[in-house]
């Protein structure tokens, strides 16, 4: 039986990558739903602290198997900055989602690649063409459709949007860290780095847990960790241009979970605005991946040309 499974994994890697990516999106949506559900009894700041703290025991087996060197970071300054941005993002997102419909929060979460591209332009002087600028403009237009500021601008969605901005900073720092650090190290410090600030914030709103609340938060930590690890697994083994259109399923999961758990029915503007944001961010990511591969091809051609001249 095991040999058959190994053979299946070897012969159909693309199918496995797709299924893992879809599962990652479902876990991300489910973790948001669990945060929303937990916030009915507990303050979001306390949830953020306990969620981050409980991730550590999940990662400890990886550390035990490979020694503490596996969580060593070669860029402590960038790791510290990522901890700050990650702490702010998690606190704001958890607070915002406690008062925002799941489908709306998920639609706004798709803006992270847009913010990341804008920050890359400012921080790294990245050259962006007309097509990506147009896609970013389209994505911002989608955000306005989701938020409907002409009707109301509530505090919850604003917190979610600000959290996405901070998460885009964390994403850029993570890309920098991947140059020298491994996946376990980045995941560990992502959670451990959130603990100090979230603990301070949680102290002011602390409420002792009952058994049911503790189990719910354990489930949240497990699901959130699975979402991160499976996302890294699929992106490492699959083409981003092929996988990203499947990211739209996260909106469907959010709508389904919102309806099942909270009885939420999304308005038409959520579907329209969310679809526009997904289309814009998918194009941005595909275009960036294309340019990256093009640059790699040019570099290889230069190296081959240099080697031929040396011969």
N, C-alpha and C positions, 0 to 999 in steps of 0.2 A: 504493500500500500504506500509506504514511504517512498519507495523507488518510483512509483507511478506519479506521485506528487512532485518529486524532484524533476522527473522527465517533463511534466506539464509546465512547471515553472521555467525550465530551460527552453522549451519549444515555443512557448507563448509569452515571452517577456512583455510585449507591448500591452497585451490584455491585462496582465498583472499590474503594470504601471498605471493603466487607466483606472482599474478598480481601486487601487490604493489611493490614487488622487481623488476619486469621487468619495471614498471613505473619509479621507482627510477633510474634505469640504463639509461632509455631514457631521463629523466630530466638532468642527469649528462652529457650526450652527447650533449643534446640541449644547456645546459649552456655554454659548451665549444665552440659550434658553435656560440652562441650569443656573446661571448667574441671576437672570431675571426672576426665576422661581425662588431662589435662596433669598433674594432681596426683599421678599414679602415679609420675612421675619427678622432678617439681619441687615445691618448697614453694609452698603457696598464696599466701604473701606476695610471692614473686618473680613469680608469675603475675599477681597484681593490679597490680604495678608495670609489668610489660612490657605488659600489656593496655591500661592507661591511657596509657602512653607511645606505643604504636603507633596509638592513635586520632588523635593530633595530625596525622600525615601524611595521614590520610584527610580531615580537615577543612581542611587547608591550601589545596586548590583553591578552596573556597568563599571563604576569606580573600583569596586572590590575585585572584579575580574581582571581589570587592566592596570591597577594601582592608581595612586593619586596623580600620576603624571598625565593621565588622560584629560584632567580638567585644568591643566596648567594653561594659562594664557600668555602668549608672547607679546601682547599689546595691552598692558594693564590700563593705560590711559583711555584708549578707545573703549575698553570693556567697562570702565567707570562711567564714561559718558553715555554708553548704551544703557547702563543700569539706571541712570537719572532719567533719560528719555523714556525708557520702558516703564519705570515707576509711575511717571506722570501719565503716560498713555493708559496703563492699566487702571489706575485710580479714576481717571476721567471716563474711560469707557464703561467701567462697572457702574459708576454713578449715573452716567447718561442712559445706559440700557435699562436701569431700574425704572425709568420713567418714559421709555420710548418703545414703540412697537418693534417686534423682532424684525419684521420685513423692512421697515424704514432704517433701522440700525444697520442691517446687513447691506442695504443699498448704499448707505453712506460709507460703509467699510471698504467698498470697492474703490474709493477715491485714493487709497494709499499709494498706488503706482503713479497717480497724477501728481500728488504732493512730492513723491520721491524724485520724479523727473524734474520738477520745478526746483527742488533743492539741489539736485545734481548740477543744474545750470548755474545756480548761484555759488555753490561751494566749490565745484570742480571745473567751472568754466566750460562745461560740456556744450558742444555745438549741436543745436537742435534745428532741424529743417522745418519747412512750412507744414509738412504733413503731420508731424508730431505736435506742433503748436496748435494746429487745427483740431487734432484729437483731444488735446488738453482743454481747449475752449469748449468743445462739444461735451466733455465730461463735466465741466463746471456748469454748463447749461442743464445737464441732467440732474446735478445736485440741486439747482434752483427749483426744478420740477418736483423733486422729492420733498424738499423743505416747504415749498409754497409760502415764501415770506410775505406774499401779498395778503394771505389769510391770517397767519400767526407764525411766530418764531419762538417756540418753546425752548426751555433751557436744556432739556434732555438731548435732543438732536444736536444742539450746539456743542455740548460736551463730547458727544460721539465724534463729531467732525474735528474738534480740537485734538481728541485722542488719536485720530487718524493721522493728523499732521505730525504728532510726536512719534507715532509708530513708523512713519516714513523716515524720520531721522534715525530711528533704531534700525530700520531696514538697511539704510545706507551704511551705518556703522557695522552691521552684521556682514555685509558684503566685503567690507575692509578686513574684518576679522577672519573671514574664510580664507584669506591669503596665507595665514599662518596657523590658525587654530582649527581643531577638529569639531565635528558636529556635537559630540557629547559635551565638550567644554563650552561651546557657545550656548547650548540649551541649558546647561547647569547654571552658568553665570547670568543668563537671562532671568531665571527664576530667583536665584539667590540674591541677585542685585536689587530685586524689587522688595525683598523682605524688610530692610531697615526703614525706608520711608513709609511703606505700607503699615508697618508695625506702629510707627509714631502716629500716623493718621488714625489707625484702628483703636489706639488707647483711649481716645476721646469719645468713642462711640461703642466701646466694648460691651458685649452681652454674652453671658456664658451659654454654651451650646447644649442642646439636648441630643440624645442619641440619633434621632432622625436627621437633625440638621448636620451632625458630624458625618453621617453616611453620605448625605447629599453632597457635601463639600469634598469628600474623598472621591466620589464619582466625578465631580467637576474637575479635580486635579488630574485624575486618570484620563478622562476624555480630552482635556486640553493638551496633555503631554502626548497622547496618541495623535492628535491633530498636527502637532509640530513635527513629530518624528516621521509620520507617514508623508507629510508634505515634503520634507527634506529628502526622503527616500525616492519619491516619485519625480521630483524636479532634478535629482541627480542622474536618474536613469532614463528620463523621457525628454523629448523635445518640448521646450516651453511653448513654442508656437502651436503645437498640437494639443497640449494639455489645457492651456488657458481658456479657450472657449468653453470647456467643461466647468470652469469656475462659476458659470452662471447658475449651475445647479444649487449652489449655496443659497441663492435667493429663494429657490423653490423649497429647499429644506426649511429655511427660516419661515416662509409662509405656512408650510404644513405644520411645523412645530408650534408656531404662534397660534394657529387655529385649534390644534389638538389640546394644547396645554392651557392657553389663555383665552380662547374663543375670539381671537383677533381676525378680522377680515380686512385685508389691505385694500386701500382705495386705488382707483385707476392710475393716479399719478405715481404711485409706488412702482407699478409695473412698467410704465412708460419711462420714468426717470431712471429706474434701476437698469433697464435694458440699454438706455443710452450710455450710462456710466460704464456698464460692462463692455459694450462695444468699443468705447473710447479707450479704456484701460487695456483691453485685449490687443487693440491695434498698436498702442504704445509699446507694450511688452514684446509683441511679435517684431515690430520695427527695430527695437533695441537689440533683440536677439539676432536679427538679420545683420545689422551693422557690426555687432560683435563678431559674428562668424566671418563676415567679409574682411574685417581687420585682421583676424587670425589667418585667413587665406593669403592676404597680402604679405603678412609677416613671414609666412612659410615660403612664399615665392621669393622674397628678398633673401632669405637664408639660403635657399637652393641656388639662387643666382650667384651669391657670394661664394658658395662652396665650389660651384663650377668654375668661377674665375680663379680660385685658389689652385684648382687642379691644373 
